Amino acid sequence: MPPRIVLTSGEPAGIGPELCLAVAARRFECELVCLADRALLAERAQALGLRVSLRAYRPDAPCPHEPGSLTVEHHALAAASEPGRLDVRNARYVTGLLERACEGARTGEFAAIVTAPVHK
């Protein structure tokens, strides 16, 4: 089985969700798991005219990455997000994604972490 790599979606008002969707189109020899709000990804994909199949992450069922699809572990936003408009209510969401990725790497669930940009 290829390595399982976790991808955090970063700042929801920034370019992170779009980068995650762009990554979904490429071929990688891994299992790629994106930590994100599923509805946010679907909304951004629609706005960009991208056809990306979002599938639910199941830790017990490995699923190698396929171009045009993205395995997502859903983490709900605290507040609706609009591109370019930061909302402090989503700060905990962003740090929570990083904490989840680090914990998964620490336990061996994930072989590596890739992070989308975050607002500092």
LONUBA-331081 format. One record per residue (C-alpha): residue in three letters; residue number from 1; x, z, y. Coordinates in nm, 3 decimals, padded with zeros to 5 digits. Each point is the difference from the previous one (the first is absolute). Layout:
BEGIN
[atom Ala,NUM,[X,Z,Y]]
...
# end
This chain:
BEGIN
[atom Met,1,[00.000,00.000,00.000]]
[atom Pro,2,[00.137,-00.082,00.348]]
[atom Pro,3,[00.069,00.283,00.246]]
[atom Arg,4,[-00.293,00.144,00.194]]
[atom Ile,5,[00.068,-00.017,00.375]]
[atom Val,6,[-00.216,00.174,00.257]]
[atom Leu,7,[-00.069,-00.157,00.340]]
[atom Thr,8,[-00.140,00.213,00.283]]
[atom Ser,9,[-00.216,-00.188,00.250]]
[atom Gly,10,[00.137,00.180,00.306]]
[atom Glu,11,[-00.174,00.034,00.335]]
[atom Pro,12,[-00.354,-00.138,-00.045]]
[atom Ala,13,[-00.010,-00.130,00.360]]
[atom Gly,14,[00.335,-00.173,-00.043]]
[atom Ile,15,[00.129,-00.289,-00.206]]
[atom Gly,16,[00.033,00.199,-00.324]]
[atom Pro,17,[-00.331,-00.099,-00.160]]
[atom Glu,18,[00.070,-00.367,00.075]]
[atom Leu,19,[00.350,00.028,-00.149]]
[atom Cys,20,[-00.147,00.147,-00.318]]
[atom Leu,21,[-00.239,-00.294,-00.024]]
[atom Ala,22,[00.287,-00.245,00.057]]
[atom Val,23,[00.201,00.167,-00.277]]
[atom Ala,24,[-00.297,-00.044,-00.234]]
[atom Ala,25,[00.038,-00.379,00.022]]
[atom Arg,26,[00.358,00.004,-00.131]]
[atom Arg,27,[00.133,00.017,-00.354]]
[atom Phe,28,[00.183,00.317,-00.101]]
[atom Glu,29,[00.123,00.121,-00.338]]
[atom Cys,30,[-00.155,00.344,00.035]]
[atom Glu,31,[-00.322,00.190,00.005]]
[atom Leu,32,[-00.080,00.037,00.369]]
[atom Val,33,[-00.230,00.283,00.110]]
[atom Cys,34,[-00.116,00.012,00.362]]
[atom Leu,35,[-00.113,00.330,00.150]]
[atom Ala,36,[-00.264,-00.090,00.257]]
[atom Asp,37,[-00.361,00.009,00.107]]
[atom Arg,38,[-00.156,-00.273,-00.215]]
[atom Ala,39,[-00.264,-00.088,00.262]]
[atom Leu,40,[00.270,-00.034,00.267]]
[atom Leu,41,[00.193,-00.247,-00.217]]
[atom Ala,42,[-00.316,-00.197,-00.076]]
[atom Glu,43,[-00.093,-00.011,00.369]]
[atom Arg,44,[00.346,-00.121,00.106]]
[atom Ala,45,[00.011,-00.259,-00.280]]
[atom Gln,46,[-00.334,-00.138,00.116]]
[atom Ala,47,[00.112,-00.006,00.365]]
[atom Leu,48,[00.313,-00.194,-00.101]]
[atom Gly,49,[-00.181,-00.233,-00.236]]
[atom Leu,50,[00.201,00.124,-00.299]]
[atom Arg,51,[-00.135,-00.003,-00.353]]
[atom Val,52,[00.141,00.310,-00.165]]
[atom Ser,53,[-00.152,00.168,-00.302]]
[atom Leu,54,[00.016,00.379,00.045]]
[atom Arg,55,[00.003,00.188,-00.327]]
[atom Ala,56,[-00.012,00.374,-00.060]]
[atom Tyr,57,[00.317,00.181,-00.104]]
[atom Arg,58,[-00.015,00.172,-00.336]]
[atom Pro,59,[00.320,00.193,-00.075]]
[atom Asp,60,[-00.071,-00.008,-00.373]]
[atom Ala,61,[-00.051,-00.379,-00.011]]
[atom Pro,62,[00.310,-00.192,00.116]]
[atom Cys,63,[-00.087,-00.326,00.173]]
[atom Pro,64,[00.286,-00.234,00.095]]
[atom His,65,[-00.026,-00.158,00.343]]
[atom Glu,66,[-00.164,-00.340,00.023]]
[atom Pro,67,[00.019,-00.214,00.315]]
[atom Gly,68,[-00.330,00.010,00.186]]
[atom Ser,69,[-00.089,00.348,-00.117]]
[atom Leu,70,[00.087,00.350,00.113]]
[atom Thr,71,[-00.037,00.321,-00.197]]
[atom Val,72,[-00.124,00.269,00.240]]
[atom Glu,73,[-00.016,00.376,-00.026]]
[atom His,74,[-00.274,00.073,00.252]]
[atom His,75,[00.065,00.254,00.273]]
[atom Ala,76,[-00.279,00.020,00.256]]
[atom Leu,77,[00.075,-00.025,00.370]]
[atom Ala,78,[-00.100,00.298,00.211]]
[atom Ala,79,[-00.138,-00.232,00.269]]
[atom Ala,80,[-00.075,-00.371,00.022]]
[atom Ser,81,[00.303,-00.203,00.099]]
[atom Glu,82,[00.026,-00.285,00.245]]
[atom Pro,83,[00.318,-00.210,00.015]]
[atom Gly,84,[00.219,00.104,00.292]]
[atom Arg,85,[-00.191,00.322,00.077]]
[atom Leu,86,[00.168,00.312,-00.133]]
[atom Asp,87,[-00.224,00.290,-00.091]]
[atom Val,88,[00.157,00.343,-00.044]]
[atom Arg,89,[-00.273,00.087,-00.251]]
[atom Asn,90,[00.176,-00.233,-00.248]]
[atom Ala,91,[00.340,00.170,00.033]]
[atom Arg,92,[-00.065,00.219,-00.304]]
[atom Tyr,93,[-00.107,-00.310,-00.196]]
[atom Val,94,[00.339,-00.164,00.070]]
[atom Thr,95,[00.205,00.307,-00.093]]
[atom Gly,96,[-00.222,00.057,-00.303]]
[atom Leu,97,[00.090,-00.346,-00.133]]
[atom Leu,98,[00.370,00.079,00.037]]
[atom Glu,99,[-00.044,00.337,-00.171]]
[atom Arg,100,[-00.189,-00.160,-00.290]]
[atom Ala,101,[00.269,-00.267,-00.043]]
[atom Cys,102,[00.279,00.260,00.003]]
[atom Glu,103,[-00.181,00.219,-00.250]]
[atom Gly,104,[-00.052,-00.299,-00.231]]
[atom Ala,105,[00.367,-00.090,00.023]]
[atom Arg,106,[00.101,00.360,-00.062]]
[atom Thr,107,[-00.207,00.018,-00.319]]
[atom Gly,108,[00.110,-00.342,-00.126]]
[atom Glu,109,[-00.339,-00.167,00.047]]
[atom Phe,110,[00.167,-00.244,00.242]]
[atom Ala,111,[00.347,-00.149,-00.037]]
[atom Ala,112,[00.034,-00.079,00.372]]
[atom Ile,113,[-00.175,00.038,00.335]]
[atom Val,114,[-00.053,-00.270,00.262]]
[atom Thr,115,[-00.154,00.101,00.331]]
[atom Ala,116,[-00.177,-00.205,00.262]]
[atom Pro,117,[00.072,00.096,00.363]]
[atom Val,118,[-00.135,00.328,00.135]]
[atom His,119,[-00.051,00.114,00.357]]
[atom Lys,120,[00.247,00.273,00.091]]
# end
